[in-house]
Amino acid sequence: MSKLSPNLFQRRFQDLMEIGRASLQALAPEWTDHNAHDPGITLMELLAWTAEAQLYSLSRMRHDERQAYAALMGITDTGANSAHGLIWPDPNDINSPVNTFAENVIIPRDAIAHVEGLETTTFQLIDDQLWMPGRLTQLVTHCADGEKIDHTNTNMYGGQPFFPFGERAGCRDKFALSFTCRDKLPDSKSLQTTSGHWVIGVQAAPSAQVKDESQTEVPALIRSALQATLVAGQDRIPIKVVSDDTYGMLRTGAIRLDFNNVKISPTTFTIEFHSEVGFARPPRIIRVGANVIPIEQVTRISRELHVANGLPDWKLELKQPGLRYSMNKDPIAIEIAEPSGVKQWYRCERLSEKGPTDRFFEFDRKSDVATFGNGVNGKIPSAESHVMVTYHVCNGEQGSIARNRKWCVTGFSGVYGVNYSPISGGANALTPTSVRRHARDRVRKSHALITNNDISHAAISLPLLEVSRAWIAPPHRLAPRTGETTLVALRSRLGQSEPDTVPETPRWLEAVRCSLISRIPLGTRLAVIAPCYIDFFFQVDLEAQQGIDSESLRMELVKEFASRLALDDDGVTTPREPGALVTRNDLMNWVRSLAGVKRVLDLSLFQVNGENQMPDQKIHVPSHGLPRWNRRRTTITVIPTAMGGRR
């Protein structure tokens, strides 16, 4: 009778080594040292040993082995993850606390928040918070050149993105938020007994490259360290930025400020934000607000009662599913009432290493079961003793809440505010299937960058940097081969018009390079440069067909040229290829192909830097460059066809 399951373990270590040695001549003919001391042979032996182990296990690895392999890929077991988000106060609601309260409040961390009418799913604050009654009265950008931009009305209505630090966002640009409070700002003496921090909420403009900001790992160089200064009259006091989830207002999150060093108590003050090193790219936000409450979906199970049976190897199973924990902290805390009082018991990896009087237990995170000792290895809890377990649980993926829901918070009667962004980021505990899925996804996205396509695709996929296009510039035929790879990166454009200044700043280019350099093979150097822009414009005179409106035809021509000469890859138009010439014949053909054009009377090409008519009527572009059309200097003259007379 034949076996139903196939026997896949047919090759051993030596078989795999022979296969590898036999392939050396074809794959690496210059490799001649096949002895055991050669590092390459050692590597082959390691691969053969791993392959044999995988074939033998046939997906029946122990749980700790799976965890070890997952840890090599940077995947750690952290249990269920809580959904989190921001609750914004609603200043338009006359009954909102920001309009009715008159005194400062410290909101404790264990305060409960829930959607109005939905009390089954509860949320808690992430930390203690200082809440001050009042509102932002003015938002102003102070540019380095002295220009001031007021965003008060834009921020009030929301929906329209703006640049809080200007379109260049340099180290000398500042963003000032003026706040008027109905109570006084707590000074350092009144804050010594509390640990609450004031919170500024930021809702960033969505990025086409980032679907879920909460699941995005942000490289360290992209994170801009914000510094804050409190301005009240003639006083300028630096205040500490305790935490910044926005990474320099690049994504939605909260900024926590500490007022412990403030010795004055004004009712009106201004918070100035700036960055000493500038920003990887200019932040673009939809709204910013004070007294925003960061929350997370979590429930604290305090002293859940169990009764010990007094037997060896007693197992305690948690009553609530969805245990939340991290690798750095114990997932549960156990206290046992003994005749001498309530004693704390501690978690250990192996009870076999403990003595008969040691108060330790093992805990299996997958089954949520705690195992106590047998009297020889670990102490046995006394029979009928009360065992109290404290832990935190969450609903994982089920804790997500859609945007624009009204929220109630402990300590405030009625509705506190709304969530403009979804409450997201929740995830269930990892299973063996999900671990494999995450590992394969990480291998696909985090592998070494070998080919030109690998480097270009990795640059476009960088989070929050908004890389629209990237390509490898071919080296000059006479240039020495130094092992340096040059990546040309182009930043996404906003709107239809091309900015006056080059958007690829040196800090942005350095952020792209540092985000990729860890995946570049040793011995290869990576340089990231901006495209070499060749600015040009043209003058065209044409005659429209009879009955065609001249202004409408001119606008259609502008759209046609914008589509043909697009630099940004917006997914709709085909961008211009690097190094492609722009010739007079190209422009003539584009004009003639448009419906409503009778004939082209004249067309001339000009380059902006020389401002002379090109003698060969061509705009020459280097291989790492792009032609950039200057719309404002282009002249399009449409002459209507005169009405014909009688024959």
Secondary structure, DSSP 8 states (H G I E B T S, - for coil): ---SS-------HHHHHHHHHHHHHHH-TT----STTSHHHHHHHHHHHHHHHHHHHTT---HHHHHHHHHHTT----B-B--EEEEEE-TT-TTSHHHH--S-EEE-TT-EEEETTEEEEEEEESS-EEE-SEEEEEEEEE-TTS-EEE-HHHHHH-SS-B-TTTTT--TT-EEEEEEEESS----HHHHTT---EEEEEEEE---TT-S-GGG----GGG----EEEEEETTEEEEEEEEEETTTTTTSSEEEEEE-TT-----SEEEEEEE-TT--SS---EEEEEES-EEEE--EEEEEEEEE----TT-EEE-SSS-BB--TTS-S-EEEEEETTEEEEEEE-S-GGGS-TT--EEEEETTTTEEEE--SSSS----TT-EEEEEEEE--GGGG-B-SS-EEEETTS-S--EE-SS-BB--B----HHHHHHHHHHHHHHHS---SHHHHHHHHHT-SSS-EEEEEE----TTS---SEEEEEEEE---SSS--SS-S--HHHHHHHHHHHGGGS-TT-EEEEE--EEEEEEEEEEEEE-TT--HHHHHHHHHHHHHHHT--S--SSS----TT--EEHHHHHHHHHTSTTEEEEEEEEEEETTT-SB-TTSEE---TTEEEEE-STT-EEEEE--------
